[in-house]
């Protein structure tokens, strides 16, 4: 009888860890907003967190932090959908992605510009993905210091679910989109070095973003 009770408790704990936490991340319960508004919604057939800016927010400062998570090396994957929000300025691109190794107000981030993916302008297409480090190495810094090195093309559509996966190892990061076996963006010199910190769902200026299915897998 005692063994059966212990087994039942173990199975209950296993179920909670394996299933409840990922589900709560999709409803916002495991997120701490930073200058954003969170809403649990159904979007294109999936339960998701909707994220928009909370008022006028400086570039790079709109994100929702995953609670109780410290990330060093490993994989971060999820589905996301970004598009320009209603009333956004003309330069809005639906900027959306992930921030990682967040600590002391600094973080690395890799994001997408969904409206660029199928633009008729080839230069805009070439800026469909972006790596940056906040606050000292944003897109304007990278274009000035190392043009084209931290951006690339990948096929994207605004407002459509996109599978997003990044791998991080030391000072290297790779971005994979929609299940591709090869990365569409390679970063070999993460600007904050081989550090650790939090993980956050990130949006850029004028974005209406949706996130679902977050899975964080630490390296063994």
Secondary structure, 3 states (H helix, E strand, C coil): CHHHHHHHHHHHHHHHHHHHHHHHHHHCCCEEEECEEEEEEEECCEEEEEEEECCCCCCCCEEEEECCCCECCEEEEEEEEEEECCCCCCCCCCCEEEEEEEECCEEEEEEECHHHCCCCCHHHHCCCEEEEEECCECHHHHHHHCCCCCEECCCCCCCCCEEEEEEEECCEEEEEECCCCCCCEEECCCCCCCCCEEEEEEECCCEEEEEEEEEEEECC
